[in-house]
Amino acid sequence: MRDVRTDLAAYRVAVAELAPRVRLGGGGDAIRVVDGRGAWWEGFTGAAGFVIDEPEPAPPAVHERLALLAAPVVVMRRRLRSDVIADASVGFVVPRHVVVDAWGGRTDAASLLRDAVGWARVLSGGALSIVARADTSAATTMALRGPDAVGVSVTRVIGGGVGGALAAAALGTTRVEVRVDSASPRCEVAFDDEGGRRSAPVRRESPERLALRRIVDAVDSGAALNDLAQLAADDAVITHRS
């Protein structure tokens, strides 16, 4: 049984759901849930593993320091869940073009843009390079290049309210569509090819439960996680200035 240290109510509920694998507690062998608001990267010590919940974008120096952590880290990005990524990557075929459109409030604008870039990375199949970028007070448009010179377009529009939503499409011999909305716990993944249209089963596990299950598995097995590397890559794209 693993102890979990958290003050976030949703994670406390997830701990109860995962009992007896985990329980609320502290100590050096505990798993620590880190609230991703503000300077979330301070104080990463004294835990067997970490969950970072919705981290705000961080500068390169922070990512360089976090890459040296010995403990495993799960990054919970609700618009970019690991299980939904797995669904969208089934039978991956290199696309000809990837288009991601995102819209949401100003408070979460930077994280929304990063998640849009994250889906562009996933659907294009790897690391992205910047071709051009245009910013106004209400929108950001990015032209990117993925592996094998795949063209990628990312647009984020800022409006009223909080949260955000995005729609992503990978266009090729198979069309992959992903729709994510902060107002809904359900993410949609659909495929179109010569056989018609089919949808992936809706993931119903809470993001908090998913994050805790992943970190417990990593701590127990010693398996490597690439969440921090993916976060660093997406942060680097949205903070790059030519």
C-alpha positions, 0 to 999 in steps of 0.5 A: 500500500502506498501513501498519498499526500494531497490537499486537493479534494478530487485526489482524495476521492481518487485515493478512496476509489483506489483503496487498498492500493493507496491511502492518505498519508505522508512521509518520505515514501509517499506519493505527492500531488503537486498543485500546478498553479504558480511556482509549482516546481519549488520543493520537489523533494521527499517523495517516492513519486509525484503527480503534477496537476495541470501545471502552468507553463514553466521556463527552460531552466525549470525543465532542466532541473526537473529532468534530473529528478530520480523519482517518477513524475506523472503530469495530469493535463486533462485536455491531453490524457495519456489514455486518450492519446493511446486511443488516438494513436491506435494504428498510427499512420503518418498524416499529410497535415495536422490541424488543431483549433483551440478556444477558451478564456484568457486565464488559461490561455497559455496552458490551452495553447500548450495542450493544442501544441501537445495534440499537434505533436501526438497526431503528427508523430513526434517533435515539432519545429516552428515555421512561423507564428503570429500573435494578436490580443485575441488569437495565436496562429502557429505554423509548425513542422512535424516528422517527415515534414508533416505540415501542422497548423495550430490556432488558439482564440481567446474569448470570455469565460474560463477553461477551454476546448480544442478540436484536432484532426490528422489528415491522411489515408486515415483521418483522426479527430479529437475533441476535448472540452474542459466543460465535459469530462469526456474526450472524443476520438474518431477515425475515418477511412475506407471502412467508414467512421468509427469512434473509440470507447469513451474513457470514463475514469476520472483524471485524478484516478488515472494519474494516481494509478499511473504513478503507483504503477511506475513507483512499484515497477520502476518503469520510466515515464516521459511526461516531463519530457513531453511537457518540456517539449510543448512548453518550449514550442509555445515560449519560442520567439524567432 
